[in-house]
Amino acid sequence: MTERQALAPFLAGVRGRCPNCGDGPLFEGFLRIRPLCQACGFDLGASDSGDGPAVFVIIIVGFIAVFGAMFTMIAYPEAPIWAPLAIWIPVAGGLSLALLRPMKGLMVAAHVRNRAGSA
């Protein structure tokens, strides 16, 4: 198996496509996984990502937001305390929403690729 073939399910998951065929949509809504792929009929309902995507997003966004807030407070010590909060809380919220769907797709793709549900 080439490196491109090995990465294909993960790239499809990040893009919100079926990790089996790469064509059908993975999501019904914002985060709800489709029961079956519309293109290939693959059972996507068996893939459960659990809380994994949220944990990774919390770690990534938490690092960025806390580092940014600390940097802002150190670089501009005369700024009022609400200024870093007014900047970094919306940034953290926006990053969380932007990363959650691709991270969930990546987790579902890893689940499918590694056959985690099969005995």
QUIVEN-V515247 format. One record per pair of residues at least 12 apart in sequence whose ideal C-beta (glycine too) atoms are under 8 Angstrom apart, sorted by the first residue. I is the first residue (numbers start at 1). GAP is how many residues later the second one is. Records with the same first field share a line. If there is no record, write none. Layout:
I=GAP, GAP
//
This chain:
8=14
9=13, 100, 103, 104
10=96, 99, 100, 103
12=14, 93, 97
13=13, 89, 92, 93, 94, 95, 96, 97, 99
14=88, 91, 92, 95
15=87, 90
16=85, 86, 89
17=88
18=19, 21, 22, 24, 26
19=86, 89, 90, 93, 94
20=17, 20, 22, 92
21=16, 18, 19, 21
23=14, 16, 17
24=13, 14, 15, 16, 18
25=13
26=18, 79, 82
27=74, 78
30=71
31=69, 70, 73
33=12, 14, 16, 71, 75
42=70
44=64, 68
46=71
47=61, 64, 65, 69, 70
48=63, 69
49=55, 58, 59, 62
50=57
52=55
53=47, 50, 51, 53, 54
54=46
56=47
57=39, 42, 43, 46
58=38
60=35, 39
61=31, 34, 35, 38
62=30
64=27, 28, 31
65=23, 24, 26, 27, 30
68=16, 19, 20, 23
69=15, 16, 18, 19
72=12, 15, 16
//
